[in-house]
Amino acid sequence: MDARIVGTDGSKTLLRVENGHLHVNEKSVDESRMGHLLSRGTIALYVAEHGLRAVLGPLMTNFETVRFDESLDVFHRMLAPLRAVSVMVIRSPLPLRILADINRNTSIPRSFWPKLEPLFQKDPDASHFLFSDRDIEFLASAVRTMGFASGQAHLDVLARRSRSETVEDVEIGNLTFRFQFEEGGVDMISHDRLSYGQKRLLTFFCYLDMCPDVVIADELVNGLHHAWIAAAVDAMGARQAFLTSQNPLLLDYLPIISPEQVLSSFIFCRAERRDERPRWVWENMSKEDAAELFAAYEVGIEHVSEILQSRGLW
């Protein structure tokens, strides 16, 4: 994590963050004050009020990964009417900028933020913003996987509050997705008219956009067509994934590459009674079971779910 704020002539570093330590005028700041001084609002106002030019890196690196639930909770939270987040818009003396804590924001997808700044620059007083599937990768994935011709996302500006002549807080929200069945057609459907499975798939692609490093998902396959499951697993990419499932179908779509990977990846959960009370027991496979599963998988006759069930592992 590092950032610098320098004087207008570039000769003096006023604020510097390096290796997690904050320095003001080259004097180290006590760690107890880091949380306050490293907020984007503090630095943004400092820049705006002192007429400085800024070189800013990502100031917050910890992301609160949320759980992708087994139903539609994330869908309803993300797309709740009038759901809003506040951003700070600096109009001058710098080129217009938007500052927001995107690493902790779970209401607006991360891919929208780089697009918002030029849209604000083009029309600082805009009342809404429109994004096409041609602009947003996760939306393109949703459109392609669900078989639509095109899709778009819509955001409203819900409120504006001026802090000074050069800085204002803007509330952005009311996220809406719309999809078109035929290219060039006039009819579009909004996200609330999607099927249960389509809502979960759209939300999962959006969730991945907001969680670049880690996935925590319950019952991912609920409501998903086989091809959609494959697309969802593929979209996770290199993220570390924690997936729980009582449906063995999910396991048919997970990559199996070695006995060692089977041993480290599969965790079984079962209920046992201890001291007259039920307890959850979590454990990996035995080395023998992992080797047997991989050997059967390599033969290519049975799916992973079938191997697990036929050998009493499910």
C-alpha positions as CSV (number, residue, x, y, z in Angstrom):
1,M,0.0,0.0,0.0
2,D,1.6,3.3,-1.0
3,A,0.5,6.8,-2.0
4,R,2.0,10.3,-2.3
5,I,0.7,13.8,-2.2
6,V,3.2,16.3,-3.4
7,G,3.4,20.1,-3.6
8,T,2.3,21.9,-6.8
9,D,5.9,22.2,-8.0
10,G,6.5,18.5,-7.3
11,S,9.5,19.3,-5.1
12,K,8.1,18.4,-1.7
13,T,6.3,15.3,-0.5
14,L,3.6,16.4,1.9
15,L,1.9,13.0,2.7
16,R,3.5,9.7,1.9
17,V,2.3,6.1,2.6
18,E,5.0,3.5,2.2
19,N,4.9,-0.1,3.3
20,G,1.9,0.6,5.5
21,H,3.4,3.5,7.3
22,L,2.2,7.1,7.0
23,H,4.5,10.1,6.9
24,V,3.4,13.7,7.0
25,N,6.0,16.2,5.9
26,E,8.4,13.2,6.2
27,K,7.5,12.7,9.9
28,S,6.1,9.3,10.8
29,V,2.6,9.2,12.1
30,D,1.5,7.1,15.1
31,E,-0.3,3.9,13.9
32,S,-3.3,4.6,16.1
33,R,-4.2,7.5,13.8
34,M,-3.7,5.6,10.5
35,G,-7.4,4.7,10.1
36,H,-8.5,8.3,10.2
37,L,-5.7,9.9,8.2
38,L,-5.8,7.2,5.5
39,S,-9.5,7.7,4.7
40,R,-10.0,8.8,1.2
41,G,-12.1,11.7,2.4
42,T,-9.3,13.2,4.6
43,I,-6.7,13.0,1.8
44,A,-9.2,14.2,-0.9
45,L,-10.1,17.3,1.1
46,Y,-6.5,18.0,1.9
47,V,-5.7,17.9,-1.9
48,A,-8.7,20.0,-2.9
49,E,-8.3,22.7,-0.2
50,H,-4.5,23.1,-0.8
51,G,-4.5,23.1,-4.6
52,L,-2.1,20.1,-4.8
53,R,-1.6,17.6,-7.4
54,A,-2.0,14.0,-6.2
55,V,-0.4,10.7,-6.9
56,L,-2.8,8.2,-5.2
57,G,-2.6,4.5,-5.0
58,P,-5.2,2.2,-3.5
59,L,-5.3,3.4,0.1
60,M,-7.5,0.5,1.5
61,T,-6.4,-3.0,0.6
62,N,-8.5,-5.1,2.9
63,F,-11.7,-6.3,1.2
64,E,-14.6,-7.6,3.3
65,T,-15.6,-10.7,1.3
66,V,-19.3,-11.4,1.7
67,R,-20.9,-14.8,1.4
68,F,-22.8,-15.6,-1.8
69,D,-25.9,-17.1,-0.2
70,E,-27.8,-20.2,-1.2
71,S,-30.9,-18.2,-2.3
72,L,-31.4,-14.6,-3.4
73,D,-30.3,-12.6,-0.4
74,V,-27.3,-11.0,-2.2
75,F,-29.6,-10.3,-5.2
76,H,-32.1,-8.5,-3.1
77,R,-29.5,-6.5,-1.1
78,M,-27.6,-5.4,-4.1
79,L,-30.6,-4.5,-6.2
80,A,-32.8,-3.0,-3.4
81,P,-34.6,0.1,-4.7
82,L,-32.7,3.3,-3.8
83,R,-29.8,1.4,-2.5
84,A,-27.0,4.0,-2.5
85,V,-23.3,4.7,-1.9
86,S,-21.7,8.1,-1.4
87,V,-18.7,9.2,-3.5
88,M,-16.7,12.4,-3.3
89,V,-16.5,14.5,-6.6
90,I,-13.6,16.9,-6.8
91,R,-14.1,19.5,-9.6
92,S,-11.0,21.7,-9.3
93,P,-8.2,22.6,-9.2
94,L,-7.5,19.0,-10.2
95,P,-9.1,17.4,-13.2
96,L,-12.5,16.1,-12.0
97,R,-12.1,13.0,-9.9
98,I,-14.3,10.5,-8.1
99,L,-13.0,9.1,-4.8
100,A,-14.7,6.2,-3.2
101,D,-13.6,3.2,-1.0
102,I,-14.2,0.7,-3.8
103,N,-12.4,-2.1,-2.0
104,R,-15.0,-2.2,0.8
105,N,-18.1,-1.3,-1.3
106,T,-20.4,-4.2,-1.9
107,S,-23.3,-2.3,-3.5
108,I,-21.8,-1.2,-6.8
109,P,-19.7,-3.5,-8.9
110,R,-16.0,-2.7,-9.1
111,S,-16.0,-2.6,-12.9
112,F,-18.3,0.5,-12.9
113,W,-15.9,2.8,-11.0
114,P,-13.3,3.3,-13.8
115,K,-16.3,4.1,-16.2
116,L,-17.9,6.5,-13.8
117,E,-15.1,9.1,-13.7
118,P,-15.1,9.9,-17.4
119,L,-18.9,9.9,-17.4
120,F,-18.8,12.5,-14.6
121,Q,-16.2,14.5,-16.5
122,K,-18.4,14.5,-19.6
123,D,-21.5,15.6,-17.7
124,P,-20.8,16.6,-14.1
125,D,-24.5,17.3,-13.5
126,A,-25.8,14.0,-14.9
127,S,-28.9,12.5,-13.2
128,H,-28.1,8.9,-14.3
129,F,-25.5,6.7,-16.0
130,L,-25.9,3.8,-18.4
131,F,-23.4,0.9,-19.0
132,S,-23.5,-1.5,-21.8
133,D,-22.5,-5.2,-21.8
134,R,-19.8,-4.0,-24.4
135,D,-18.3,-1.9,-21.5
136,I,-18.6,-4.3,-18.5
137,E,-17.1,-7.7,-18.7
138,F,-19.2,-9.5,-16.1
139,L,-22.4,-8.2,-17.7
140,A,-21.2,-9.5,-21.0
141,S,-20.6,-12.9,-19.4
142,A,-24.2,-12.9,-18.0
143,V,-25.7,-11.9,-21.4
144,R,-23.7,-14.6,-23.2
145,T,-24.4,-17.3,-20.7
146,M,-28.1,-16.6,-20.4
147,G,-28.6,-16.3,-24.2
148,F,-29.6,-12.7,-24.4
149,A,-28.7,-10.4,-27.3
150,S,-27.6,-7.5,-25.1
151,G,-27.7,-6.1,-21.7
152,Q,-27.3,-2.8,-19.8
153,A,-26.9,-1.5,-16.3
154,H,-28.4,1.7,-15.1
155,L,-27.4,3.9,-12.1
156,D,-29.2,7.0,-10.7
157,V,-27.7,10.0,-9.0
158,L,-30.0,10.1,-5.9
159,A,-28.6,13.2,-4.1
160,R,-25.9,15.8,-4.1
161,R,-24.5,17.7,-1.1
162,S,-21.9,20.5,-1.6
163,R,-18.9,20.5,0.8
164,S,-17.3,23.5,-0.8
165,E,-17.0,25.2,-4.1
166,T,-14.8,22.4,-5.4
167,V,-16.0,19.3,-3.6
168,E,-19.4,17.7,-3.3
169,D,-20.7,14.4,-2.0
170,V,-22.9,12.5,-4.5
171,E,-25.1,9.5,-3.7
172,I,-25.3,6.9,-6.5
173,G,-27.6,3.9,-6.5
174,N,-30.8,2.3,-7.6
175,L,-28.8,-0.2,-9.7
176,T,-30.9,-1.8,-12.4
177,F,-30.1,-4.4,-15.1
178,R,-32.0,-4.8,-18.3
179,F,-31.8,-7.4,-21.0
180,Q,-32.8,-7.6,-24.7
181,F,-33.8,-10.9,-26.3
182,E,-33.2,-9.8,-30.0
183,E,-30.6,-7.4,-31.3
184,G,-32.3,-4.2,-32.5
185,G,-35.5,-5.0,-30.7
186,V,-37.4,-2.5,-28.6
187,D,-38.5,-4.7,-25.7
188,M,-36.2,-5.1,-22.7
189,I,-36.8,-6.9,-19.4
190,S,-35.5,-5.8,-16.1
191,H,-33.7,-8.0,-13.6
192,D,-36.8,-8.5,-11.5
193,R,-38.4,-10.5,-14.4
194,L,-35.6,-13.0,-14.6
195,S,-36.1,-16.5,-13.5
196,Y,-34.8,-17.7,-10.1
197,G,-31.8,-19.3,-11.7
198,Q,-31.1,-16.3,-13.9
199,K,-31.2,-14.0,-10.9
200,R,-28.7,-16.2,-9.1
201,L,-26.4,-16.4,-12.1
202,L,-26.4,-12.6,-12.7
203,T,-25.8,-12.0,-9.1
204,F,-22.9,-14.5,-9.0
205,F,-21.2,-12.8,-12.0
206,C,-21.7,-9.5,-10.2
207,Y,-20.4,-10.9,-6.9
208,L,-17.2,-12.1,-8.6
209,D,-16.7,-8.6,-10.0
210,M,-16.8,-7.3,-6.4
211,C,-14.7,-10.2,-5.0
212,P,-11.4,-10.3,-7.0
213,D,-9.5,-12.7,-4.7
214,V,-11.8,-14.9,-2.7
215,V,-15.2,-16.6,-3.3
216,I,-17.4,-17.9,-0.5
217,A,-20.5,-19.5,-1.9
218,D,-23.3,-21.7,-0.5
219,E,-25.1,-24.1,-2.7
220,L,-23.9,-22.5,-5.9
221,V,-25.8,-24.9,-8.2
222,N,-29.2,-24.0,-6.9
223,G,-31.5,-23.1,-9.9
224,L,-28.6,-23.2,-12.4
225,H,-28.7,-25.1,-15.7
226,H,-25.7,-27.4,-16.3
227,A,-24.1,-25.0,-18.7
228,W,-24.6,-22.2,-16.3
229,I,-22.8,-24.2,-13.5
230,A,-19.8,-24.7,-15.9
231,A,-19.8,-21.0,-16.7
232,A,-19.9,-20.0,-13.1
233,V,-17.1,-22.3,-12.1
234,D,-15.0,-21.2,-15.0
235,A,-15.6,-17.5,-14.1
236,M,-14.1,-18.0,-10.6
237,G,-10.7,-18.3,-12.3
238,A,-7.8,-18.2,-10.0
239,R,-9.7,-17.0,-7.0
240,Q,-9.5,-19.0,-3.8
241,A,-12.9,-20.6,-3.5
242,F,-14.8,-21.9,-0.5
243,L,-17.9,-23.8,-1.8
244,T,-20.4,-25.7,0.3
245,S,-22.9,-28.0,-1.3
246,Q,-25.2,-30.8,-0.4
247,N,-25.8,-31.4,-4.1
248,P,-23.0,-33.6,-5.7
249,L,-23.7,-32.0,-9.1
250,L,-21.3,-29.1,-8.3
251,L,-18.4,-31.5,-7.9
252,D,-18.8,-32.7,-11.5
253,Y,-17.7,-29.3,-12.7
254,L,-14.6,-28.8,-10.4
255,P,-11.2,-29.5,-11.9
256,I,-9.5,-32.6,-10.6
257,I,-5.7,-32.7,-11.4
258,S,-4.0,-34.9,-8.8
259,P,-4.5,-37.1,-5.7
260,E,-2.8,-34.4,-3.7
261,Q,-5.2,-31.8,-4.9
262,V,-8.2,-34.0,-4.1
263,L,-6.8,-34.5,-0.6
264,S,-6.3,-30.8,0.1
265,S,-9.5,-29.6,-1.6
266,F,-12.3,-31.9,-0.4
267,I,-13.6,-31.4,3.1
268,F,-16.4,-33.6,4.4
269,C,-18.9,-32.5,7.1
270,R,-20.9,-34.9,9.2
271,A,-22.9,-34.8,12.4
272,E,-21.8,-37.0,15.3
273,R,-23.1,-37.3,18.9
274,R,-20.6,-36.6,21.6
275,D,-21.6,-36.3,25.2
276,E,-25.2,-36.8,24.2
277,R,-25.0,-33.7,22.0
278,P,-24.7,-33.4,18.2
279,R,-21.4,-32.1,16.9
280,W,-20.2,-31.1,13.5
281,V,-17.1,-32.9,12.3
282,W,-15.0,-31.5,9.5
283,E,-12.2,-33.6,7.9
284,N,-10.3,-34.2,4.7
285,M,-10.4,-37.5,2.8
286,S,-7.9,-40.2,3.7
287,K,-4.9,-40.5,1.4
288,E,-6.3,-43.9,0.2
289,D,-9.8,-42.4,-0.7
290,A,-8.2,-39.5,-2.5
291,A,-6.0,-41.8,-4.6
292,E,-8.9,-44.1,-5.4
293,L,-11.1,-41.1,-6.4
294,F,-8.5,-39.7,-8.7
295,A,-7.8,-43.1,-10.2
296,A,-11.5,-43.6,-11.0
297,Y,-11.7,-40.0,-12.3
298,E,-8.9,-40.6,-14.7
299,V,-10.7,-43.6,-16.2
300,G,-13.3,-41.2,-17.4
301,I,-16.4,-43.4,-17.1
302,E,-17.9,-42.0,-13.9
303,H,-18.6,-38.4,-12.9
304,V,-17.1,-37.2,-9.6
305,S,-20.5,-37.3,-7.9
306,E,-21.0,-40.9,-9.0
307,I,-17.5,-41.9,-7.7
308,L,-18.2,-40.3,-4.4
309,Q,-21.6,-42.0,-4.0
310,S,-20.6,-45.4,-5.3
311,R,-17.7,-45.5,-2.8
312,G,-19.7,-44.3,0.2
313,L,-18.0,-40.9,0.3
314,W,-21.1,-38.9,-0.1
